[in-house]
Every structure is written in structure tokens, then in C-alpha cells.
Amino acid sequence: MNEEQLNNDEQRAVEEENLKRNKKLFKKYLLFFVVIFALAGSFWLGFNRGKKAQATPDDKNFPLTETLLENKSSGGENSVDFSLFWRAWDLLKEKYVNKSSLDAQQLVYGAIKGMVRATGDPYTTFFDPKETKSFSEDLGGSFEGIGAELGMKNDVLTVIAPLEDSPAQKAGLRSGDRIFKIDGKITTDMTIDEAVDLIRGKKGTEIKLTILREGEQEAREISITRGTIEIKSLKLEFKDSGIAYVKLIKFGEETAQEFDLAMNKITAEGSRGIILDLRNNPGGFLDKSVDIASRLIPKGAVVVMEEDSAGKRESLYTNGGDRLSSLPIVVLINEGSASASEILAGALRDDRQVTLIGRKSFGKGSVQELVNLPGNSSMKVTVAKWLTPNGDYIMEKGINPDIDVNLSLDDFNNDRDPQLDKALEVIKEKIK
């Protein structure tokens, strides 16, 4: 056997060894891919079956009012196994790496908040004791923060209205601004109350909001120094030609009394017409909007209709004291007019055919009830949706003005108010 043949034999041996190794690897990887494809196929099949199941009327749905909660799996038609909750609780208790740091009461609060969030309604909210105290301070009219009412618009955290003379207004925050970051924290999936909790803070401290304004392509950052927010209910001025200008800032506990004082002054001045400014009024107590409507609309007229979960409607009527119902009125609204201010604007439009001037309102057409719970906690629950006297449901739609007048950024920066100018023009025509 010569050297060349020996080399050829060695080469063949190496090639055969490599071939055997490759076959083994191929089988190994083939098995691996078969398993992967089998798992993926099973997942895809299950996913598609799940999608089909979700799309069919036979999908398992558990209406809350018809469902029995049990701490076991009974397999009943309308039963939910609540032992799942306790199993999750026990897992945290047994296995969580920092279980000694867990606060059982906070876990309960978190569970309730998760349940409430699952309603999909941003206005149904659970407040723990600290949050209940803050909410009560808001209603009372004094707190520390930036002074802006927030809401959800198309699932985006949005400024309903900066309050009059607040740090937010002075820093340039405007109705309709969409907030994407709070001190660098992305607001996606934040509830309104979580955002409010971040924005709140000690007087003199600074917060940065990243916002996108309608009509602009790029986000901007606004720095706001927190302050003590004192919320007044209204402001009264007398314009020329016997025009009373009433700016309603909110519908709080003292609003009706403050409006009555303003009404006395309007009557004493012999005013011939009224401009009612509801711009940037985020709402408040429903009954206060009925009280104010009762001063401006004759007794016995429908102010608002409430519709409950069963579709039953109940009307709320003006209750008298309508000393201003004979005076011509025009109403100013904008993107920051929400809830109770929309109720009042809708009632004046439908009952007295007043002229609405400005921009389309925010569109909050639901009614919340605040319920006190044990341990100084509370819950704000959406109990009804509301409709204007003519039966218009405004949720997400808002109320359109009769005369659309924009307030541009240039107007805002230069203290011009074309909306108020138009209102003065229209009311003067009415009192001729």
C-alpha cells in the first residue's frame, strides 16, 4: 500500500466519521425542530380555537348580577371559582421573595383597584384612606398641586381644564393637552387617579409633563411649580351695555350660595343680559348644576335625564328661584367644559334655546356616586349615564356650539379672547 492510497483511506475514514456525526446532529436537530413545530402548532391550533370560541355566542361569560362566587370549583353554569384568588394570595405568602415586606392591607386595596379597573370605566374608582382624604380636599376647594382636572379621551390621559389662576394655567397647560409622560414616567395604562397621585405634591416643588397639543406634530415639555390651589366657584364682572359676565369655575359645595350672591348683585345692577362662561369648568356635584339651572330656567323644566343600567330614565327638574330666567343669556363652552357644566349648557340650550359659543365640550356623560366604605376608604361608582332634556347622550361626543369660535395659541399668549368678544357681540344683539 503506497502512501497516496493510505492518505485516501484516512480521508475516507474521516469523511465517513463526519457523515455519521452529521447524521446524528441532523436527527438531533430534526427532533428539536419537530418538537418546536409541534408545540407551535399546538399553540396556534389552541389560539385559533380560542379565537373562534371567543367569537361564538357560546363563549363563557359571567354576568356579575347572575354569577355565584364560591371558594371552590362547582362547575355550575354561572359560578366563578373564587378560590383562585386565595390560591394567588397563598402563593405570595409562601413563595414571594420579599414576602416579609408585603403589607396585607395594601394587597387588599390593590386587589379591589384591579377589580374596579377591569370595568373599563375610568370614572369608577376605589380610594384607599389616603386617596379618600385627598379627594375630600378637592371637593372642599383647597389642596396642593398644579390645579388641573384630568380625564380620559380615547384612552389617553388628557387635560380637561386647568383651573383659573392655577400653576397649571400660568405654566401654559391647556384644555385638550394629552399627557404622555409625568416626570419621565409613561402614562400608558395609568388610571386617572394614579396620574393625579403622581402630579400632586408639596407646594414649591416642580413637576415636568410631556404633552402633545392638538394641531402640533411634536411633543413639548412643560415644567410646573406646584402651589396651594384655592378653588373659587365663580367670578362676576359687569361689562358695558348692562351685561353681566359670570364665570362658573366649578360646581362645588358652596357654588349655589355663591351664585345666589352674584344673582343679587346682577339684579341690583339692573343687568339686561348675561354671559355665562363655562369654559374650562370640569364639573362637580350634579345637584349644584340643577340648583344653578333653577335660577336661570323657569320652574318645572327638565334639567337632565338619568338612565340606569336597566334603561330606566328619571328626569331632574328645576326647583324654583328663577329670578334670572327672563334675561337673555349666551353661554361659552370649550374642550374643558365637562360633566356638570355640560349638563347646564345642554339644559339652557334645550329649555331656553340659548346660543352656545366656543368649541365642542369634553363629552363626559356619566354620573358617579361616592360611597363611603369601612376603614375610611371610599368608592366612586358610575351609576347612570345622563342625557340632555331633548334626549341627547353626549358621552365622548360632547356638545357642539351654535357658533364655533377658536381660541388660538397666539390669542392665548397675547391675552386675546375672540370667544368672549363674539359672546358680547351676540348678547348685545339680543338686548336691543
MIGU-962125 format. One record per residue (C-alpha): residue number from 1; residue in three letters; x, y, z. Coordinates in Angstrom, 1 decimal, padded with zeros to 4 digits. Layout:
// MIGU-962125
<NUM Ala <X Y Z>> ...
This chain:
// MIGU-962125
<1 Met <000.0 000.0 000.0>> <2 Asn <001.6 003.2 -001.1>> <3 Glu <001.5 006.5 000.8>> <4 Glu <-001.1 008.0 -001.6>> <5 Gln <-003.6 005.2 -001.1>> <6 Leu <-003.0 005.4 002.7>> <7 Asn <-003.9 009.1 002.7>> <8 Asn <-007.0 008.4 000.6>> <9 Asp <-008.2 005.7 003.1>> <10 Glu <-007.6 008.1 006.0>> <11 Gln <-009.5 010.8 004.3>> <12 Arg <-012.4 008.4 003.5>> <13 Ala <-012.4 007.4 007.2>> <14 Val <-012.6 011.0 008.3>> <15 Glu <-015.4 011.7 005.8>> <16 Glu <-017.4 008.7 007.0>> <17 Glu <-016.9 009.8 010.6>> <18 Asn <-018.1 013.3 009.8>> <19 Leu <-021.0 011.9 007.9>> <20 Lys <-022.1 009.8 010.9>> <21 Arg <-021.7 012.8 013.2>> <22 Asn <-023.7 014.9 010.8>> <23 Lys <-026.4 012.3 010.7>> <24 Lys <-026.6 012.2 014.4>> <25 Leu <-026.7 016.0 014.6>> <26 Phe <-029.3 016.1 011.9>> <27 Lys <-031.5 013.6 013.8>> <28 Lys <-031.0 015.6 017.0>> <29 Tyr <-031.9 018.9 015.4>> <30 Leu <-034.7 017.4 013.4>> <31 Leu <-036.2 016.1 016.7>> <32 Phe <-035.7 019.5 018.2>> <33 Phe <-037.5 021.3 015.4>> <34 Val <-040.2 018.6 015.3>> <35 Val <-040.9 019.3 019.0>> <36 Ile <-040.8 023.1 018.4>> <37 Phe <-043.1 022.9 015.4>> <38 Ala <-045.4 020.6 017.4>> <39 Leu <-045.5 023.0 020.3>> <40 Ala <-046.0 025.9 017.9>> <41 Gly <-048.7 024.0 016.0>> <42 Ser <-050.5 023.2 019.2>> <43 Phe <-050.3 026.8 020.4>> <44 Trp <-051.5 028.0 017.0>> <45 Leu <-054.3 025.5 017.0>> <46 Gly <-055.3 026.4 020.5>> <47 Phe <-055.0 030.1 019.8>> <48 Asn <-057.3 029.8 016.8>> <49 Arg <-059.8 027.7 018.6>> <50 Gly <-059.7 030.2 021.4>> <51 Lys <-060.3 033.0 019.0>> <52 Lys <-063.2 031.1 017.4>> <53 Ala <-064.6 030.3 020.8>> <54 Gln <-064.4 034.0 021.8>> <55 Ala <-066.2 034.9 018.6>> <56 Thr <-069.1 032.5 019.2>> <57 Pro <-072.2 033.1 021.4>> <58 Asp <-071.2 030.0 023.5>> <59 Asp <-068.2 032.0 024.9>> <60 Lys <-068.2 031.7 028.7>> <61 Asn <-069.4 034.9 030.1>> <62 Phe <-070.3 035.6 033.7>> <63 Pro <-072.7 038.5 034.2>> <64 Leu <-072.0 039.9 037.6>> <65 Thr <-075.6 040.1 038.7>> <66 Glu <-076.2 036.5 037.8>> <67 Thr <-072.9 034.9 039.0>> <68 Leu <-072.4 033.0 042.2>> <69 Leu <-068.9 033.3 043.7>> <70 Glu <-067.7 030.2 045.5>> <71 Asn <-064.5 029.2 047.2>> <72 Lys <-064.5 026.0 045.1>> <73 Ser <-065.0 024.9 041.6>> <74 Ser <-068.6 023.7 041.5>> <75 Gly <-068.8 023.6 037.7>> <76 Gly <-072.1 025.4 037.9>> <77 Glu <-073.4 027.2 034.9>> <78 Asn <-073.0 030.7 036.5>> <79 Ser <-070.4 030.0 039.1>> <80 Val <-066.9 031.5 039.4>> <81 Asp <-064.2 029.7 041.5>> <82 Phe <-063.1 032.4 043.9>> <83 Ser <-060.6 030.0 045.5>> <84 Leu <-058.3 031.1 042.6>> <85 Phe <-057.9 034.5 044.4>> <86 Trp <-056.9 032.7 047.6>> <87 Arg <-054.6 030.5 045.8>> <88 Ala <-052.8 033.5 044.4>> <89 Trp <-052.8 035.1 047.9>> <90 Asp <-051.2 031.9 049.3>> <91 Leu <-048.6 031.8 046.6>> <92 Leu <-047.4 035.3 047.5>> <93 Lys <-047.4 034.3 051.2>> <94 Glu <-045.4 031.2 050.5>> <95 Lys <-043.1 031.9 047.6>> <96 Tyr <-042.7 035.7 047.1>> <97 Val <-039.0 036.5 047.5>> <98 Asn <-039.7 039.6 049.7>> <99 Lys <-042.8 038.3 051.4>> <100 Ser <-041.9 039.8 054.8>> <101 Ser <-042.2 043.3 053.2>> <102 Leu <-045.7 042.7 051.9>> <103 Asp <-048.5 044.7 053.5>> <104 Ala <-051.7 042.6 053.6>> <105 Gln <-053.9 045.7 053.7>> <106 Gln <-052.2 047.2 050.7>> <107 Leu <-052.7 043.8 048.8>> <108 Val <-056.4 044.0 049.6>> <109 Tyr <-056.6 047.6 048.3>> <110 Gly <-054.6 046.6 045.2>> <111 Ala <-057.0 043.7 044.5>> <112 Ile <-060.0 046.0 044.8>> <113 Lys <-058.4 048.5 042.5>> <114 Gly <-057.7 045.8 040.0>> <115 Met <-061.3 044.6 040.1>> <116 Val <-062.6 048.2 039.6>> <117 Arg <-060.1 048.8 036.7>> <118 Ala <-061.5 045.7 035.0>> <119 Thr <-064.8 047.5 034.5>> <120 Gly <-063.0 049.6 031.8>> <121 Asp <-064.7 052.7 033.2>> <122 Pro <-062.1 055.4 034.1>> <123 Tyr <-064.6 057.2 036.3>> <124 Thr <-065.4 054.2 038.6>> <125 Thr <-062.6 054.4 041.2>> <126 Phe <-061.6 052.9 044.5>> <127 Phe <-059.9 055.3 047.0>> <128 Asp <-057.8 054.0 049.9>> <129 Pro <-057.9 056.1 053.1>> <130 Lys <-055.1 058.5 051.9>> <131 Glu <-056.7 058.9 048.5>> <132 Thr <-060.1 059.5 050.1>> <133 Lys <-058.7 062.3 052.2>> <134 Ser <-057.2 063.9 049.1>> <135 Phe <-060.4 063.6 047.1>> <136 Ser <-062.3 065.2 050.0>> <137 Glu <-059.8 068.1 050.0>> <138 Asp <-060.5 068.5 046.3>> <139 Leu <-064.2 068.8 046.9>> <140 Gly <-063.6 071.2 049.8>> <141 Gly <-061.7 073.5 047.5>> <142 Ser <-058.1 073.5 048.8>> <143 Phe <-055.2 071.3 048.1>> <144 Glu <-051.5 071.4 046.9>> <145 Gly <-050.7 070.5 043.3>> <146 Ile <-050.8 072.1 039.9>> <147 Gly <-054.6 072.8 039.6>> <148 Ala <-055.7 070.8 036.6>> <149 Glu <-058.6 068.5 036.0>> <150 Leu <-057.7 065.3 034.2>> <151 Gly <-059.8 062.8 032.3>> <152 Met <-059.5 060.1 029.6>> <153 Lys <-060.1 060.9 026.0>> <154 Asn <-059.8 058.0 023.5>> <155 Asp <-057.9 056.1 026.3>> <156 Val <-055.3 058.9 026.5>> <157 Leu <-054.7 060.9 029.7>> <158 Thr <-056.0 064.3 028.8>> <159 Val <-056.3 067.7 030.5>> <160 Ile <-060.0 068.5 030.8>> <161 Ala <-059.2 072.0 032.2>> <162 Pro <-056.5 073.9 034.0>> <163 Leu <-058.2 075.7 036.9>> <164 Glu <-058.5 079.5 037.0>> <165 Asp <-055.2 081.2 038.1>> <166 Ser <-053.6 077.9 038.9>> <167 Pro <-050.0 077.0 038.4>> <168 Ala <-051.0 074.7 035.5>> <169 Gln <-052.8 077.6 033.7>> <170 Lys <-049.9 080.0 034.4>> <171 Ala <-047.4 077.5 033.0>> <172 Gly <-049.4 077.3 029.8>> <173 Leu <-051.2 073.9 030.2>> <174 Arg <-054.4 074.0 028.1>> <175 Ser <-057.6 072.0 027.7>> <176 Gly <-057.2 069.1 025.4>> <177 Asp <-053.4 068.7 026.0>> <178 Arg <-052.6 065.0 026.0>> <179 Ile <-050.2 063.9 028.7>> <180 Phe <-047.7 061.2 027.7>> <181 Lys <-045.2 061.4 030.5>> <182 Ile <-045.2 062.6 034.1>> <183 Asp <-041.7 063.3 035.3>> <184 Gly <-040.5 060.8 032.6>> <185 Lys <-043.0 058.1 033.5>> <186 Ile <-045.1 057.0 030.6>> <187 Thr <-048.8 057.4 031.3>> <188 Thr <-050.0 054.4 029.1>> <189 Asp <-052.1 052.1 031.3>> <190 Met <-052.2 054.7 034.2>> <191 Thr <-055.6 055.3 035.7>> <192 Ile <-056.7 058.9 036.2>> <193 Asp <-056.1 058.6 040.0>> <194 Glu <-052.6 057.1 039.6>> <195 Ala <-051.7 060.1 037.4>> <196 Val <-053.2 062.6 039.9>> <197 Asp <-051.3 060.9 042.7>> <198 Leu <-048.0 061.5 040.7>> <199 Ile <-048.9 065.1 039.9>> <200 Arg <-049.8 066.0 043.4>> <201 Gly <-047.1 067.2 045.6>> <202 Lys <-045.8 069.8 048.1>> <203 Lys <-046.1 073.5 047.3>> <204 Gly <-042.9 074.8 045.7>> <205 Thr <-041.8 071.5 044.1>> <206 Glu <-041.5 071.1 040.4>> <207 Ile <-043.1 068.6 038.0>> <208 Lys <-042.5 068.1 034.3>> <209 Leu <-045.3 067.0 032.0>> <210 Thr <-044.6 065.8 028.4>> <211 Ile <-047.7 066.8 026.4>> <212 Leu <-048.9 066.8 022.8>> <213 Arg <-051.2 069.6 021.8>> <214 Glu <-053.8 069.4 019.1>> <215 Gly <-052.5 070.7 015.8>> <216 Glu <-048.9 070.2 016.7>> <217 Gln <-046.6 067.4 015.5>> <218 Glu <-044.0 067.3 018.2>> <219 Ala <-044.4 066.8 021.9>> <220 Arg <-043.4 069.5 024.3>> <221 Glu <-042.3 069.5 027.9>> <222 Ile <-044.0 071.8 030.4>> <223 Ser <-042.4 072.5 033.9>> <224 Ile <-044.9 073.4 036.6>> <225 Thr <-044.2 074.5 040.1>> <226 Arg <-046.8 073.2 042.5>> <227 Gly <-048.8 075.5 044.7>> <228 Thr <-051.7 075.7 047.1>> <229 Ile <-054.8 075.5 045.0>> <230 Glu <-057.8 077.5 046.3>> <231 Ile <-060.8 076.9 044.0>> <232 Lys <-063.4 079.6 043.9>> <233 Ser <-066.7 078.7 042.4>> <234 Leu <-067.3 081.8 040.3>> <235 Lys <-066.2 085.2 039.2>> <236 Leu <-068.6 088.1 038.5>> <237 Glu <-067.9 091.2 036.3>> <238 Phe <-070.1 093.9 034.8>> <239 Lys <-069.4 094.8 031.2>> <240 Asp <-070.7 097.8 029.3>> <241 Ser <-074.3 098.0 027.9>> <242 Gly <-075.6 096.4 031.1>> <243 Ile <-074.0 093.0 030.5>> <244 Ala <-073.2 090.7 033.5>> <245 Tyr <-070.3 088.3 032.9>> <246 Val <-070.5 085.2 035.2>> <247 Lys <-067.6 082.7 035.0>> <248 Leu <-068.5 079.4 036.7>> <249 Ile <-065.3 077.7 037.6>> <250 Lys <-066.6 074.5 039.3>> <251 Phe <-069.7 073.0 040.8>> <252 Gly <-068.7 072.6 044.4>> <253 Glu <-070.3 072.6 047.8>> <254 Glu <-070.6 076.4 048.0>> <255 Thr <-071.4 077.1 044.4>> <256 Ala <-075.2 077.6 044.7>> <257 Gln <-074.8 080.0 047.6>> <258 Glu <-072.1 082.0 045.8>> <259 Phe <-074.3 082.1 042.7>> <260 Asp <-077.2 083.4 044.7>> <261 Leu <-075.0 086.3 046.0>> <262 Ala <-073.9 087.0 042.4>> <263 Met <-077.6 086.9 041.3>> <264 Asn <-078.5 089.5 043.9>> <265 Lys <-075.8 091.8 042.5>> <266 Ile <-076.9 091.2 038.9>> <267 Thr <-080.5 092.1 039.9>> <268 Ala <-079.4 095.2 041.9>> <269 Glu <-077.3 096.4 038.9>> <270 Gly <-080.3 096.1 036.6>> <271 Ser <-078.4 094.0 034.2>> <272 Arg <-080.0 093.5 030.8>> <273 Gly <-078.2 090.3 029.7>> <274 Ile <-075.8 087.6 031.0>> <275 Ile <-072.8 085.9 029.5>> <276 Leu <-072.4 082.6 031.4>> <277 Asp <-068.8 081.3 030.9>> <278 Leu <-068.5 077.6 031.4>> <279 Arg <-065.1 077.2 029.6>> <280 Asn <-062.6 075.0 031.5>> <281 Asn <-065.3 074.1 034.1>> <282 Pro <-064.6 070.4 034.7>> <283 Gly <-067.9 069.9 036.6>> <284 Gly <-068.5 068.7 040.1>> <285 Phe <-071.7 068.0 042.0>> <286 Leu <-074.7 067.1 039.9>> <287 Asp <-077.2 068.7 042.3>> <288 Lys <-075.4 072.0 042.1>> <289 Ser <-075.8 072.1 038.4>> <290 Val <-079.6 071.6 039.0>> <291 Asp <-079.5 074.4 041.5>> <292 Ile <-077.9 076.9 039.1>> <293 Ala <-080.2 075.8 036.3>> <294 Ser <-083.1 076.6 038.6>> <295 Arg <-082.0 080.2 038.8>> <296 Leu <-081.9 080.6 035.0>> <297 Ile <-084.7 078.4 033.8>> <298 Pro <-088.4 078.6 034.8>> <299 Lys <-089.6 076.1 037.5>> <300 Gly <-090.6 072.6 036.4>> <301 Ala <-088.4 072.3 033.3>> <302 Val <-086.2 069.2 032.8>> <303 Val <-082.5 069.9 033.6>> <304 Val <-081.2 066.4 032.9>> <305 Met <-082.3 062.8 032.4>> <306 Glu <-080.5 059.9 034.1>> <307 Glu <-080.6 056.4 032.6>> <308 Asp <-079.7 053.5 034.8>> <309 Ser <-078.3 050.1 033.9>> <310 Ala <-081.8 048.7 033.2>> <311 Gly <-082.5 051.6 030.8>> <312 Lys <-085.0 053.3 033.2>> <313 Arg <-084.9 057.1 032.9>> <314 Glu <-085.5 059.6 035.6>> <315 Ser <-085.8 063.3 035.0>> <316 Leu <-084.4 066.0 037.3>> <317 Tyr <-086.4 069.3 037.2>> <318 Thr <-085.7 072.9 038.1>> <319 Asn <-086.9 073.7 041.6>> <320 Gly <-087.7 077.4 041.5>> <321 Gly <-085.9 080.6 042.4>> <322 Asp <-085.6 081.5 038.7>> <323 Arg <-085.0 085.2 039.1>> <324 Leu <-082.8 085.4 036.0>> <325 Ser <-084.9 083.3 033.7>> <326 Ser <-086.3 086.4 031.9>> <327 Leu <-082.8 087.8 031.0>> <328 Pro <-081.2 087.0 027.6>> <329 Ile <-078.2 084.6 028.1>> <330 Val <-075.4 083.4 025.9>> <331 Val <-073.1 080.5 027.1>> <332 Leu <-069.4 080.0 026.4>> <333 Ile <-068.1 076.4 026.3>> <334 Asn <-064.9 074.7 025.2>> <335 Glu <-063.0 071.5 025.3>> <336 Gly <-062.6 071.9 029.1>> <337 Ser <-066.4 072.1 029.7>> <338 Ala <-067.3 068.7 031.2>> <339 Ser <-069.8 066.9 033.2>> <340 Ala <-072.0 069.2 035.3>> <341 Ser <-071.1 072.2 033.1>> <342 Glu <-072.2 070.2 030.1>> <343 Ile <-075.5 069.4 031.9>> <344 Leu <-076.1 073.1 032.5>> <345 Ala <-075.2 074.1 028.9>> <346 Gly <-077.4 071.4 027.5>> <347 Ala <-080.4 072.4 029.7>> <348 Leu <-080.1 076.1 028.7>> <349 Arg <-079.8 075.1 025.0>> <350 Asp <-082.8 072.7 025.1>> <351 Asp <-085.1 074.6 027.5>> <352 Arg <-084.4 078.2 026.6>> <353 Gln <-082.7 077.9 023.2>> <354 Val <-079.8 080.0 024.4>> <355 Thr <-076.8 080.4 022.0>> <356 Leu <-073.7 078.4 022.7>> <357 Ile <-070.4 079.9 021.6>> <358 Gly <-066.9 078.5 021.6>> <359 Arg <-065.7 074.9 020.9>> <360 Lys <-067.2 071.4 021.4>> <361 Ser <-067.3 070.4 025.0>> <362 Phe <-065.4 067.5 026.5>> <363 Gly <-068.1 064.8 026.5>> <364 Lys <-068.5 063.2 029.9>> <365 Gly <-072.0 061.8 030.0>> <366 Ser <-071.9 059.6 033.1>> <367 Val <-073.0 060.2 036.7>> <368 Gln <-070.9 059.0 039.7>> <369 Glu <-071.9 058.3 043.3>> <370 Leu <-069.4 058.5 046.1>> <371 Val <-069.9 055.7 048.6>> <372 Asn <-068.0 055.6 052.0>> <373 Leu <-066.5 052.2 052.8>> <374 Pro <-065.1 050.8 056.0>> <375 Gly <-061.7 051.9 057.2>> <376 Asn <-062.0 055.4 055.8>> <377 Ser <-061.8 054.2 052.2>> <378 Ser <-064.4 055.0 049.6>> <379 Met <-065.5 054.2 046.0>> <380 Lys <-066.7 056.4 043.2>> <381 Val <-069.1 054.4 041.1>> <382 Thr <-070.7 055.2 037.8>> <383 Val <-074.4 054.7 038.5>> <384 Ala <-076.0 056.2 035.4>> <385 Lys <-075.5 057.9 032.1>> <386 Trp <-077.1 061.3 031.5>> <387 Leu <-079.0 062.8 028.6>> <388 Thr <-079.9 066.4 027.9>> <389 Pro <-083.6 067.4 028.1>> <390 Asn <-084.0 066.6 024.4>> <391 Gly <-082.6 063.1 024.9>> <392 Asp <-079.1 063.7 023.6>> <393 Tyr <-076.4 061.4 025.1>> <394 Ile <-073.1 063.2 024.9>> <395 Met <-070.6 060.7 026.2>> <396 Glu <-067.5 061.0 024.1>> <397 Lys <-069.4 063.2 021.7>> <398 Gly <-069.7 066.5 023.6>> <399 Ile <-072.0 069.4 022.9>> <400 Asn <-071.4 071.3 019.7>> <401 Pro <-071.6 075.1 020.0>> <402 Asp <-074.1 077.1 017.8>> <403 Ile <-071.3 079.4 016.9>> <404 Asp <-067.8 077.8 016.6>> <405 Val <-065.0 080.2 017.6>> <406 Asn <-061.5 079.0 018.1>> <407 Leu <-059.1 080.4 020.7>> <408 Ser <-055.6 080.1 019.0>> <409 Leu <-052.3 079.7 020.8>> <410 Asp <-051.4 083.2 019.6>> <411 Asp <-054.6 084.5 021.1>> <412 Phe <-053.9 082.7 024.3>> <413 Asn <-050.3 084.0 024.5>> <414 Asn <-051.4 087.6 023.8>> <415 Asp <-054.4 087.7 026.2>> <416 Arg <-056.9 088.0 023.4>> <417 Asp <-060.3 086.3 023.7>> <418 Pro <-062.3 086.1 020.4>> <419 Gln <-064.8 083.8 022.0>> <420 Leu <-065.8 086.3 024.7>> <421 Asp <-065.7 089.1 022.0>> <422 Lys <-068.2 087.1 020.0>> <423 Ala <-070.4 086.5 023.1>> <424 Leu <-070.5 090.2 023.8>> <425 Glu <-071.5 090.9 020.2>> <426 Val <-074.3 088.3 020.3>> <427 Ile <-075.7 089.3 023.7>> <428 Lys <-075.8 093.0 022.6>> <429 Glu <-077.9 092.0 019.6>> <430 Lys <-080.3 090.1 021.9>> <431 Ile <-080.9 093.0 024.2>> <432 Lys <-081.5 095.7 021.6>> 
